[in-house]
Structures are given as structure tokens and as C-alpha cells.
Amino acid sequence: MAAVLQTAFDRGAALEAWSRHDDGENFFHAPPFIGAWLAAAGERVRLLRTDAAMAFIGVNGRTAWFGETGRAAFDRLYVEYQDFLLAPGAGEAAREAALEGLIDAAPEISEFVFRNARPALAEACRRAAARRGLDLRILRTQPTFQVDLKADDGVSASLRAKIRRSIRRYEERGAVAIAAAASPEDRAGAFRELIALHEPYWRARGQPGAFADAGLRAFHERLIAAAPDATDLLRITAGAETIGVLYNFIAGGRVYNYQSGFQIETDNQFAPGFTAHQLAIDHYRDRGLSVYDLMAGEADYKRRLGKEGETLTSLVIERRGALQRMKSLARRLRR
């Protein structure tokens, strides 16, 4: 079967077909996430299918966005670990065929954008571009970081001391505890607390934060309500006071730390972020999960808590032509 890029498709049937292929290992491929994403993605999303691979493609003008909508406000969702969904047993050839099928099925598209591509997809893009004489431009590479919950705590002695001191200071306000919001009402309340703690931090830095867009908030509310087993809202408290909320995804024994919100402290003996993450690591280790995934980005806390994992690459494949030459010239002039 050649690649088919459907501009209109039955989303329920597409989700059902997706569910049959999903291996349960990547939360961003999990049916709860994909179902909520499809419900919010809009009409510009197309379905790419071959015998052995599937992907959703957002189209905005002459640009195609792999696994995204092409709407900047909504794509602040920032999907990571991007790749084709491959049928069980399908190998590298299936990914390559699907990628080249995408390029062939959309001759009107001038550039294909892949954000946060896993190493296998990034390498397939490099090979496809070279074979077809297309331009490939790397936008960004980012390491991921993760904590192996099956191994002993690997943090440094100085960081352990910092976290212990922080917990002692919080205990002056009351017992320090971590608990997952359980009931639908409690989960909705914890999500509101998360936003109330998250947004002031980012507004103080001149940025909107992860939940500023109403469409994104609605997406997360839908996901949290529909997938209680795949989404965790952990509330960290000192006495009656909430000092942080972690918003995590769970799939295949892996916990993905997606977002967080912490009470701002002026005394540097308090370390709300490190305290919350260490308590979460202990919480999930006790539950028997395997990995606490801090995901992509060079934040200091990720490097100090976890070890480096796979690298995600954001790149663009461009068809050569006058428009692309003009864009390239404009980029060179800006630099």
C-alpha cells in the first residue's frame, strides 16, 4: 500500500486503528493522548497511512508539521519523542517508506517540519533528504534526562544535603507529604492549583507559561478527565500549605514529568523544585515504576537529578526552489 495522506477522515476510526498498533511504551503515542489531541487539533490535520505506519500531519499554508497542528498557540503543547507509529514487527524500512510517501503525497508542501524527532526518525530524515536532493536544516538538538527508578539514587552528596535541608525547613510549617489527586473533583482542583503556581513564575520572566492559551487548557482538562490512569497530579504539601504540584504522564512503566508549579520562596534554603521531584521519585519507586523521565531540555535540575538519555532533534526538510532560496537568503541576512 502506497502512502495515503487523507485530508478528511473519520477520527474515531483513525483512533481505533492507532490503538491497535500502539505498543504502550510512548505516552505521546498512547490512545488517551492521541484521542484528546485529535479532538482539539482542528480541521487542518491530515492522516498519513501506509500498511505499516501512521502519523498525523498538520498543514498550514505550504508547511507541513509532523505530529503537530501548525497552529503556534496550540503547538505550545510541545509533543516530545516524535516518530511514526509503526505496526508490530515493522522495521526501519517501514519508517523510511512512510517518510518518502509523505513527501510524495504532498507535492504542494514546500517544507516539512519535524520537532523533537527521536534519533531513528531524525536519521531517516537525513537519508530521505540526501536520496531526493532535498535540503535539510537542523533547528535544534536537545538531550533528554531520566532517573532509573530500579537503580539506587544517583544524586550527588551535595544535592542530597540540599534536599534534606529544604525538607527540614518545610517541616517547620507542618509535615511534608506528597499525594496524588484521586477523585475527579480533586484532580480538577489540583490542575487549577498547578496553573496558579505555574503562571506567576513565567509571567515574571515575560513568558506566557504552558497553560496561557484557552485551547491548551481545555485539552489538558479533557485529557485529565478522560485518562485518570495515564495522568497524575501530585500535590506536595507542608502542613496545610501546597508548595508544589507536578503534572505527570504515565505509560509502559515510565513517568513523564510534563509540567510543574511551585510556590516562590525568597529564602534559598527552600528548594521547592528539587524537594518535589525527589519526593515524586521516591513515590514512583515505591509504586514499582521503572523510569522518571524529565524529558528534553538543558535545565540544571534535570542534569543534577537524572542521567542523559536519547537526543531529540528538530529539523526541516525543504524542497529546493525559488521560495526556499529566498527564505535561506533571508535567514543568512538576519544572522
PEJOPE-V391301 format. One record per backbone hydrogen bond with DSSP energy under -1.0 kcal/mol. NH is the residue of the N-H (numbers start at 1). CO is the residue of the C=O. If there is no record, write none. Layout:
NH/CO  NH/CO
//
This chain:
4/49  6/47  14/10  15/11  16/12  17/13  18/14  19/15  20/16  22/18  29/26  30/27  34/30  35/31  36/32  37/33  38/34  39/35  40/36  41/37  46/57  47/6  48/55  49/4  50/53  54/85  55/48  57/46  58/65  59/44  60/63  63/60  64/111  65/58  66/113  67/56  68/65  75/71  77/74  78/75  82/116  85/54  87/52  90/87  94/91  95/91  96/92  97/93  98/94  99/95  100/96  101/97  102/98  103/99  104/100  105/101  109/106  110/62  111/62  112/317  113/64  114/315  117/313  118/82  122/118  123/119  124/120  125/121  126/122  127/123  128/124  129/125  130/126  131/127  132/128  134/129  135/318  137/316  139/314  140/314  142/312  144/310  145/295  146/307  147/292  149/290  151/148  160/156  161/157  162/158  163/159  164/160  165/161  166/162  167/163  168/164  169/165  170/166  171/167  172/169  173/170  177/237  179/235  181/233  187/183  188/184  189/185  190/186  191/187  192/188  193/189  194/190  195/191  196/192  197/193  198/194  199/195  202/198  203/199  204/200  206/203  207/202  217/213  218/214  219/215  220/216  221/217  222/218  223/219  224/220  225/221  226/222  227/223  231/227  232/248  234/246  235/179  236/244  237/177  238/241  239/175  241/238  243/236  244/236  245/261  246/234  247/259  248/232  249/256  250/230  251/254  254/251  255/291  256/249  257/293  258/247  258/256  259/247  261/245  263/243  270/267  275/271  276/272  277/273  278/274  279/275  280/276  281/277  282/278  283/279  284/280  285/281  286/282  287/283  288/285  289/284  290/253  291/253  292/147  293/255  294/145  297/143  303/299  304/300  305/301  306/302  307/146  309/144  312/142  313/117  314/140  315/114  316/137  317/112  318/135  319/110  325/321  326/322  327/323  328/324  329/325  330/326  331/327  332/328  333/329  334/330  335/331
//
